Amino acid sequence: MKIVYYLSILLISGTIYAQSICNSENYYPLKIGNYWEYWADNLAGPIKLTHKIVGDTVMPNGKSYYTIKVQYYDGYEYDNLYYREGENNIYMYTKDTISCPNREDIYYNFSTPDSVIWPICRSAQWFGFRGCAATFDRYYPIFNKYIESKRFEYVAIANGDTVWNPMGPSDLIVVAKNIGMTTLLAYGTGFFELKGAILNGITFGEITDLITEKNPKTDKSLNFQIAPNPLNSAAKITFTIPYSSVITLKLYDILGREIKEIVNRQYSVGDHQILFNSGQLPSGLYILILKTEKEYVSRKIVLLK
């Protein structure tokens, strides 16, 4: 069942909107309880992504970070830890203590001009920098107004040249002023677009009744892992199925075009392994989709040669 909230606030003047949401110069409203719901059209139909600020915590570097629970349609979930410095910078906590001793990246810089990049604590070859690619106005029906937005991308320096989106379009994130992230390209599923949000206790757009679902993974869930990832030539794919089924495993490029079928046969209940050899495939971002007769899961893989 789907519960849809239509707010009369969207049909009246922007004054109430300004009082309730646009009451600061901060782009990303970091407050416990804030929630964002995104949908994308996938090969298998519409899929969902949610972000929710579930708390805050002090990390070993002594700073207190907001914990954003990120949950994908297939049950895959993880936490992002954000710390705001002033009104313009948001840092993301990282576990990388070797190349990033202060344990954080400058993930968003809202004061930087367009086409300006800054270094982050990642592998210099592929994810050495982030940058603000563009600033623009965009009309959001769920907020009933034009809102200033910024597009952020990963950046690489190759042979002295700046390369935006070195891993393909999945690097792209759009953030709207006083709303937060509104667009994300990830998992080869196309655009995840914001369809609803709960900000400072006010609901905008469409929110489904799955908002309170925990959706935990259990021993009976379909599980799918790839190691190593990124890979150079070969990787071990492991999966667990709770029922006997015909399994198909296919490789797609970032545009959703099928590259090859790796597996198509019957598997029994339990754990299984497949060796994936990249062969002559060029370096880049790819998507593996594993399907049973009842469900499917997808994983992003990075090939570096």
Contacts in CASP RR format, 6 or more apart in sequence:
PFRMAT RR
TARGET T0000
AUTHOR 0000-0000-0000
METHOD contacts of the structure
MODEL  1
MKIVYYLSILLISGTIYAQSICNSENYYPLKIGNYWEYWADNLAGPIKLT
HKIVGDTVMPNGKSYYTIKVQYYDGYEYDNLYYREGENNIYMYTKDTISC
PNREDIYYNFSTPDSVIWPICRSAQWFGFRGCAATFDRYYPIFNKYIESK
RFEYVAIANGDTVWNPMGPSDLIVVAKNIGMTTLLAYGTGFFELKGAILN
GITFGEITDLITEKNPKTDKSLNFQIAPNPLNSAAKITFTIPYSSVITLK
LYDILGREIKEIVNRQYSVGDHQILFNSGQLPSGLYILILKTEKEYVSRK
IVLLK
1 209 0 8 1.000
2 208 0 8 1.000
2 209 0 8 1.000
3 207 0 8 1.000
3 208 0 8 1.000
3 209 0 8 1.000
4 205 0 8 1.000
4 206 0 8 1.000
4 207 0 8 1.000
4 208 0 8 1.000
5 203 0 8 1.000
5 205 0 8 1.000
5 206 0 8 1.000
5 207 0 8 1.000
6 205 0 8 1.000
7 202 0 8 1.000
7 203 0 8 1.000
7 204 0 8 1.000
7 205 0 8 1.000
9 16 0 8 1.000
9 17 0 8 1.000
9 20 0 8 1.000
9 202 0 8 1.000
10 142 0 8 1.000
10 143 0 8 1.000
10 144 0 8 1.000
10 204 0 8 1.000
10 205 0 8 1.000
11 144 0 8 1.000
14 144 0 8 1.000
14 145 0 8 1.000
17 143 0 8 1.000
17 144 0 8 1.000
17 145 0 8 1.000
20 200 0 8 1.000
20 202 0 8 1.000
21 29 0 8 1.000
21 143 0 8 1.000
21 178 0 8 1.000
21 179 0 8 1.000
21 199 0 8 1.000
21 200 0 8 1.000
21 202 0 8 1.000
22 177 0 8 1.000
22 178 0 8 1.000
24 87 0 8 1.000
24 178 0 8 1.000
25 87 0 8 1.000
26 84 0 8 1.000
26 87 0 8 1.000
26 178 0 8 1.000
27 108 0 8 1.000
27 110 0 8 1.000
27 150 0 8 1.000
27 175 0 8 1.000
27 176 0 8 1.000
27 177 0 8 1.000
27 178 0 8 1.000
27 179 0 8 1.000
27 180 0 8 1.000
28 82 0 8 1.000
28 84 0 8 1.000
28 90 0 8 1.000
28 108 0 8 1.000
28 175 0 8 1.000
28 180 0 8 1.000
28 181 0 8 1.000
29 178 0 8 1.000
29 179 0 8 1.000
29 180 0 8 1.000
29 199 0 8 1.000
29 200 0 8 1.000
30 53 0 8 1.000
30 66 0 8 1.000
30 82 0 8 1.000
30 84 0 8 1.000
30 90 0 8 1.000
31 53 0 8 1.000
31 199 0 8 1.000
31 200 0 8 1.000
32 53 0 8 1.000
32 54 0 8 1.000
32 55 0 8 1.000
32 56 0 8 1.000
32 66 0 8 1.000
33 52 0 8 1.000
33 53 0 8 1.000
33 54 0 8 1.000
33 55 0 8 1.000
33 198 0 8 1.000
33 201 0 8 1.000
34 52 0 8 1.000
34 53 0 8 1.000
34 197 0 8 1.000
34 198 0 8 1.000
34 199 0 8 1.000
34 200 0 8 1.000
34 201 0 8 1.000
35 50 0 8 1.000
35 51 0 8 1.000
35 52 0 8 1.000
35 53 0 8 1.000
35 197 0 8 1.000
35 198 0 8 1.000
35 207 0 8 1.000
35 211 0 8 1.000
36 50 0 8 1.000
36 51 0 8 1.000
36 52 0 8 1.000
36 180 0 8 1.000
36 181 0 8 1.000
36 194 0 8 1.000
36 196 0 8 1.000
36 197 0 8 1.000
37 48 0 8 1.000
37 49 0 8 1.000
37 50 0 8 1.000
37 194 0 8 1.000
37 195 0 8 1.000
37 196 0 8 1.000
37 197 0 8 1.000
37 206 0 8 1.000
37 207 0 8 1.000
37 208 0 8 1.000
37 211 0 8 1.000
38 48 0 8 1.000
38 49 0 8 1.000
38 50 0 8 1.000
38 51 0 8 1.000
38 184 0 8 1.000
38 192 0 8 1.000
38 193 0 8 1.000
38 194 0 8 1.000
38 195 0 8 1.000
39 46 0 8 1.000
39 47 0 8 1.000
39 48 0 8 1.000
39 49 0 8 1.000
39 192 0 8 1.000
39 193 0 8 1.000
39 195 0 8 1.000
40 46 0 8 1.000
40 47 0 8 1.000
40 49 0 8 1.000
40 189 0 8 1.000
40 190 0 8 1.000
40 191 0 8 1.000
40 192 0 8 1.000
40 193 0 8 1.000
41 47 0 8 1.000
41 189 0 8 1.000
41 190 0 8 1.000
42 73 0 8 1.000
42 189 0 8 1.000
42 190 0 8 1.000
42 298 0 8 1.000
43 252 0 8 1.000
43 256 0 8 1.000
43 289 0 8 1.000
44 291 0 8 1.000
44 296 0 8 1.000
47 72 0 8 1.000
47 73 0 8 1.000
47 189 0 8 1.000
48 72 0 8 1.000
48 73 0 8 1.000
48 208 0 8 1.000
48 210 0 8 1.000
49 70 0 8 1.000
49 71 0 8 1.000
49 72 0 8 1.000
49 73 0 8 1.000
49 184 0 8 1.000
49 186 0 8 1.000
49 192 0 8 1.000
50 69 0 8 1.000
50 70 0 8 1.000
50 71 0 8 1.000
50 210 0 8 1.000
50 211 0 8 1.000
51 68 0 8 1.000
51 69 0 8 1.000
51 70 0 8 1.000
51 80 0 8 1.000
51 181 0 8 1.000
52 68 0 8 1.000
52 69 0 8 1.000
52 71 0 8 1.000
52 211 0 8 1.000
53 66 0 8 1.000
53 67 0 8 1.000
53 68 0 8 1.000
53 69 0 8 1.000
54 67 0 8 1.000
54 68 0 8 1.000
54 69 0 8 1.000
55 66 0 8 1.000
55 67 0 8 1.000
56 64 0 8 1.000
56 65 0 8 1.000
56 66 0 8 1.000
56 67 0 8 1.000
57 64 0 8 1.000
57 65 0 8 1.000
57 67 0 8 1.000
57 81 0 8 1.000
58 64 0 8 1.000
58 65 0 8 1.000
59 65 0 8 1.000
59 81 0 8 1.000
59 93 0 8 1.000
59 103 0 8 1.000
60 103 0 8 1.000
61 93 0 8 1.000
61 102 0 8 1.000
61 103 0 8 1.000
61 104 0 8 1.000
63 83 0 8 1.000
63 93 0 8 1.000
63 104 0 8 1.000
64 83 0 8 1.000
65 81 0 8 1.000
65 82 0 8 1.000
65 83 0 8 1.000
65 93 0 8 1.000
66 81 0 8 1.000
66 82 0 8 1.000
66 83 0 8 1.000
66 84 0 8 1.000
67 79 0 8 1.000
67 80 0 8 1.000
67 81 0 8 1.000
68 79 0 8 1.000
68 80 0 8 1.000
68 81 0 8 1.000
68 82 0 8 1.000
69 77 0 8 1.000
69 79 0 8 1.000
70 77 0 8 1.000
70 78 0 8 1.000
70 79 0 8 1.000
70 80 0 8 1.000
71 77 0 8 1.000
71 215 0 8 1.000
72 187 0 8 1.000
74 222 0 8 1.000
74 295 0 8 1.000
74 296 0 8 1.000
74 297 0 8 1.000
74 298 0 8 1.000
75 215 0 8 1.000
75 217 0 8 1.000
75 221 0 8 1.000
76 297 0 8 1.000
77 215 0 8 1.000
80 92 0 8 1.000
81 92 0 8 1.000
81 93 0 8 1.000
82 90 0 8 1.000
82 91 0 8 1.000
82 92 0 8 1.000
82 93 0 8 1.000
82 107 0 8 1.000
83 90 0 8 1.000
83 91 0 8 1.000
83 93 0 8 1.000
83 104 0 8 1.000
84 90 0 8 1.000
84 91 0 8 1.000
85 91 0 8 1.000
87 110 0 8 1.000
88 109 0 8 1.000
88 110 0 8 1.000
88 111 0 8 1.000
89 106 0 8 1.000
89 108 0 8 1.000
89 109 0 8 1.000
89 110 0 8 1.000
89 111 0 8 1.000
90 106 0 8 1.000
90 107 0 8 1.000
90 108 0 8 1.000
90 110 0 8 1.000
91 104 0 8 1.000
91 105 0 8 1.000
91 106 0 8 1.000
91 107 0 8 1.000
92 104 0 8 1.000
92 105 0 8 1.000
92 107 0 8 1.000
93 103 0 8 1.000
93 104 0 8 1.000
94 100 0 8 1.000
94 103 0 8 1.000
94 104 0 8 1.000
94 105 0 8 1.000
94 121 0 8 1.000
95 103 0 8 1.000
96 103 0 8 1.000
96 121 0 8 1.000
96 122 0 8 1.000
97 103 0 8 1.000
99 121 0 8 1.000
99 122 0 8 1.000
99 123 0 8 1.000
100 121 0 8 1.000
104 121 0 8 1.000
105 120 0 8 1.000
105 121 0 8 1.000
105 122 0 8 1.000
105 130 0 8 1.000
106 118 0 8 1.000
106 120 0 8 1.000
106 130 0 8 1.000
107 120 0 8 1.000
107 130 0 8 1.000
107 152 0 8 1.000
108 152 0 8 1.000
108 175 0 8 1.000
109 118 0 8 1.000
109 131 0 8 1.000
109 132 0 8 1.000
110 132 0 8 1.000
110 150 0 8 1.000
110 175 0 8 1.000
112 118 0 8 1.000
112 131 0 8 1.000
112 132 0 8 1.000
113 132 0 8 1.000
114 132 0 8 1.000
114 133 0 8 1.000
114 134 0 8 1.000
114 135 0 8 1.000
115 132 0 8 1.000
115 133 0 8 1.000
115 134 0 8 1.000
116 131 0 8 1.000
116 132 0 8 1.000
117 129 0 8 1.000
117 130 0 8 1.000
117 131 0 8 1.000
117 155 0 8 1.000
117 162 0 8 1.000
118 129 0 8 1.000
118 130 0 8 1.000
118 131 0 8 1.000
119 128 0 8 1.000
119 129 0 8 1.000
120 127 0 8 1.000
120 128 0 8 1.000
120 129 0 8 1.000
120 130 0 8 1.000
122 128 0 8 1.000
124 157 0 8 1.000
125 156 0 8 1.000
125 304 0 8 1.000
126 154 0 8 1.000
126 156 0 8 1.000
126 166 0 8 1.000
126 167 0 8 1.000
126 230 0 8 1.000
126 302 0 8 1.000
126 304 0 8 1.000
127 154 0 8 1.000
127 156 0 8 1.000
127 166 0 8 1.000
127 167 0 8 1.000
128 154 0 8 1.000
128 155 0 8 1.000
128 156 0 8 1.000
128 157 0 8 1.000
129 154 0 8 1.000
129 155 0 8 1.000
129 156 0 8 1.000
129 157 0 8 1.000
130 152 0 8 1.000
130 153 0 8 1.000
130 154 0 8 1.000
130 155 0 8 1.000
131 152 0 8 1.000
131 153 0 8 1.000
131 154 0 8 1.000
131 155 0 8 1.000
132 150 0 8 1.000
132 151 0 8 1.000
132 152 0 8 1.000
133 151 0 8 1.000
133 152 0 8 1.000
133 153 0 8 1.000
133 164 0 8 1.000
134 150 0 8 1.000
134 151 0 8 1.000
135 148 0 8 1.000
135 149 0 8 1.000
135 150 0 8 1.000
135 151 0 8 1.000
136 148 0 8 1.000
136 149 0 8 1.000
136 151 0 8 1.000
137 146 0 8 1.000
137 147 0 8 1.000
137 148 0 8 1.000
137 149 0 8 1.000
138 146 0 8 1.000
138 147 0 8 1.000
138 149 0 8 1.000
138 174 0 8 1.000
138 176 0 8 1.000
138 182 0 8 1.000
139 145 0 8 1.000
139 146 0 8 1.000
139 147 0 8 1.000
140 146 0 8 1.000
140 147 0 8 1.000
140 176 0 8 1.000
140 179 0 8 1.000
140 182 0 8 1.000
140 194 0 8 1.000
142 194 0 8 1.000
142 195 0 8 1.000
142 196 0 8 1.000
142 197 0 8 1.000
142 204 0 8 1.000
142 205 0 8 1.000
142 206 0 8 1.000
143 179 0 8 1.000
143 204 0 8 1.000
147 176 0 8 1.000
147 177 0 8 1.000
147 178 0 8 1.000
147 179 0 8 1.000
148 176 0 8 1.000
148 177 0 8 1.000
149 174 0 8 1.000
149 175 0 8 1.000
149 176 0 8 1.000
149 177 0 8 1.000
149 182 0 8 1.000
150 174 0 8 1.000
150 175 0 8 1.000
151 172 0 8 1.000
151 173 0 8 1.000
151 174 0 8 1.000
152 172 0 8 1.000
152 173 0 8 1.000
152 174 0 8 1.000
152 175 0 8 1.000
153 164 0 8 1.000
153 165 0 8 1.000
153 171 0 8 1.000
153 172 0 8 1.000
153 173 0 8 1.000
154 165 0 8 1.000
154 166 0 8 1.000
154 167 0 8 1.000
154 171 0 8 1.000
155 162 0 8 1.000
155 163 0 8 1.000
155 164 0 8 1.000
155 166 0 8 1.000
156 162 0 8 1.000
156 163 0 8 1.000
156 166 0 8 1.000
157 163 0 8 1.000
158 166 0 8 1.000
165 171 0 8 1.000
165 172 0 8 1.000
167 284 0 8 1.000
167 285 0 8 1.000
167 302 0 8 1.000
168 254 0 8 1.000
168 284 0 8 1.000
168 285 0 8 1.000
169 185 0 8 1.000
169 254 0 8 1.000
170 185 0 8 1.000
170 186 0 8 1.000
170 187 0 8 1.000
170 188 0 8 1.000
170 254 0 8 1.000
170 285 0 8 1.000
170 300 0 8 1.000
171 185 0 8 1.000
172 183 0 8 1.000
172 184 0 8 1.000
172 185 0 8 1.000
173 181 0 8 1.000
173 183 0 8 1.000
173 184 0 8 1.000
173 185 0 8 1.000
174 181 0 8 1.000
174 182 0 8 1.000
174 183 0 8 1.000
174 184 0 8 1.000
175 181 0 8 1.000
175 182 0 8 1.000
176 182 0 8 1.000
179 194 0 8 1.000
179 197 0 8 1.000
179 199 0 8 1.000
181 194 0 8 1.000
182 193 0 8 1.000
182 194 0 8 1.000
183 191 0 8 1.000
183 192 0 8 1.000
183 193 0 8 1.000
183 194 0 8 1.000
184 191 0 8 1.000
184 192 0 8 1.000
185 191 0 8 1.000
185 192 0 8 1.000
186 192 0 8 1.000
186 300 0 8 1.000
187 287 0 8 1.000
187 298 0 8 1.000
187 299 0 8 1.000
187 300 0 8 1.000
188 252 0 8 1.000
188 254 0 8 1.000
188 256 0 8 1.000
188 285 0 8 1.000
188 287 0 8 1.000
188 298 0 8 1.000
188 300 0 8 1.000
189 298 0 8 1.000
195 205 0 8 1.000
195 206 0 8 1.000
196 203 0 8 1.000
196 204 0 8 1.000
196 205 0 8 1.000
196 206 0 8 1.000
196 207 0 8 1.000
197 203 0 8 1.000
197 204 0 8 1.000
197 205 0 8 1.000
197 207 0 8 1.000
198 204 0 8 1.000
198 207 0 8 1.000
217 223 0 8 1.000
219 242 0 8 1.000
220 242 0 8 1.000
221 240 0 8 1.000
221 242 0 8 1.000
222 239 0 8 1.000
222 240 0 8 1.000
222 241 0 8 1.000
222 242 0 8 1.000
222 290 0 8 1.000
222 292 0 8 1.000
222 295 0 8 1.000
222 297 0 8 1.000
223 238 0 8 1.000
223 239 0 8 1.000
223 240 0 8 1.000
224 237 0 8 1.000
224 238 0 8 1.000
224 239 0 8 1.000
224 288 0 8 1.000
224 290 0 8 1.000
224 297 0 8 1.000
224 299 0 8 1.000
225 237 0 8 1.000
225 238 0 8 1.000
225 239 0 8 1.000
225 299 0 8 1.000
226 235 0 8 1.000
226 236 0 8 1.000
226 237 0 8 1.000
226 238 0 8 1.000
226 276 0 8 1.000
226 288 0 8 1.000
226 299 0 8 1.000
226 301 0 8 1.000
227 235 0 8 1.000
227 236 0 8 1.000
227 238 0 8 1.000
228 235 0 8 1.000
229 235 0 8 1.000
229 299 0 8 1.000
229 301 0 8 1.000
229 302 0 8 1.000
230 301 0 8 1.000
230 302 0 8 1.000
230 303 0 8 1.000
230 304 0 8 1.000
231 276 0 8 1.000
231 278 0 8 1.000
231 301 0 8 1.000
231 302 0 8 1.000
231 303 0 8 1.000
231 304 0 8 1.000
232 278 0 8 1.000
232 303 0 8 1.000
232 304 0 8 1.000
232 305 0 8 1.000
233 277 0 8 1.000
233 278 0 8 1.000
233 279 0 8 1.000
233 305 0 8 1.000
234 275 0 8 1.000
234 276 0 8 1.000
234 277 0 8 1.000
234 278 0 8 1.000
235 275 0 8 1.000
235 276 0 8 1.000
235 278 0 8 1.000
235 301 0 8 1.000
236 273 0 8 1.000
236 274 0 8 1.000
236 275 0 8 1.000
236 276 0 8 1.000
237 249 0 8 1.000
237 262 0 8 1.000
237 273 0 8 1.000
237 274 0 8 1.000
237 275 0 8 1.000
237 276 0 8 1.000
237 288 0 8 1.000
238 271 0 8 1.000
238 272 0 8 1.000
238 273 0 8 1.000
238 274 0 8 1.000
239 247 0 8 1.000
239 271 0 8 1.000
239 272 0 8 1.000
239 274 0 8 1.000
239 290 0 8 1.000
240 270 0 8 1.000
240 271 0 8 1.000
240 272 0 8 1.000
241 247 0 8 1.000
241 267 0 8 1.000
241 269 0 8 1.000
241 270 0 8 1.000
241 272 0 8 1.000
241 292 0 8 1.000
242 269 0 8 1.000
242 270 0 8 1.000
243 269 0 8 1.000
243 292 0 8 1.000
243 294 0 8 1.000
244 266 0 8 1.000
244 267 0 8 1.000
244 268 0 8 1.000
244 269 0 8 1.000
245 266 0 8 1.000
245 267 0 8 1.000
245 292 0 8 1.000
245 293 0 8 1.000
245 294 0 8 1.000
246 264 0 8 1.000
246 265 0 8 1.000
246 266 0 8 1.000
246 267 0 8 1.000
246 292 0 8 1.000
246 293 0 8 1.000
247 263 0 8 1.000
247 264 0 8 1.000
247 265 0 8 1.000
247 266 0 8 1.000
247 267 0 8 1.000
247 272 0 8 1.000
247 290 0 8 1.000
247 291 0 8 1.000
247 292 0 8 1.000
248 261 0 8 1.000
248 263 0 8 1.000
248 264 0 8 1.000
248 290 0 8 1.000
248 291 0 8 1.000
249 261 0 8 1.000
249 262 0 8 1.000
249 263 0 8 1.000
249 264 0 8 1.000
249 274 0 8 1.000
249 288 0 8 1.000
249 289 0 8 1.000
249 290 0 8 1.000
249 291 0 8 1.000
250 258 0 8 1.000
250 259 0 8 1.000
250 260 0 8 1.000
250 261 0 8 1.000
250 262 0 8 1.000
250 288 0 8 1.000
250 289 0 8 1.000
250 291 0 8 1.000
251 258 0 8 1.000
251 259 0 8 1.000
251 260 0 8 1.000
251 261 0 8 1.000
251 262 0 8 1.000
251 286 0 8 1.000
251 287 0 8 1.000
251 288 0 8 1.000
252 258 0 8 1.000
252 259 0 8 1.000
252 286 0 8 1.000
252 287 0 8 1.000
252 288 0 8 1.000
252 289 0 8 1.000
253 259 0 8 1.000
253 286 0 8 1.000
253 287 0 8 1.000
254 285 0 8 1.000
254 286 0 8 1.000
254 287 0 8 1.000
256 287 0 8 1.000
259 281 0 8 1.000
259 286 0 8 1.000
262 274 0 8 1.000
262 276 0 8 1.000
262 288 0 8 1.000
263 274 0 8 1.000
276 288 0 8 1.000
278 303 0 8 1.000
278 305 0 8 1.000
281 303 0 8 1.000
282 303 0 8 1.000
282 305 0 8 1.000
283 303 0 8 1.000
283 304 0 8 1.000
283 305 0 8 1.000
284 302 0 8 1.000
284 303 0 8 1.000
284 304 0 8 1.000
285 300 0 8 1.000
285 301 0 8 1.000
285 302 0 8 1.000
285 303 0 8 1.000
286 300 0 8 1.000
286 301 0 8 1.000
286 302 0 8 1.000
286 303 0 8 1.000
287 298 0 8 1.000
287 299 0 8 1.000
287 300 0 8 1.000
287 301 0 8 1.000
288 298 0 8 1.000
288 299 0 8 1.000
288 301 0 8 1.000
289 296 0 8 1.000
289 297 0 8 1.000
289 298 0 8 1.000
290 296 0 8 1.000
290 297 0 8 1.000
290 298 0 8 1.000
290 299 0 8 1.000
END
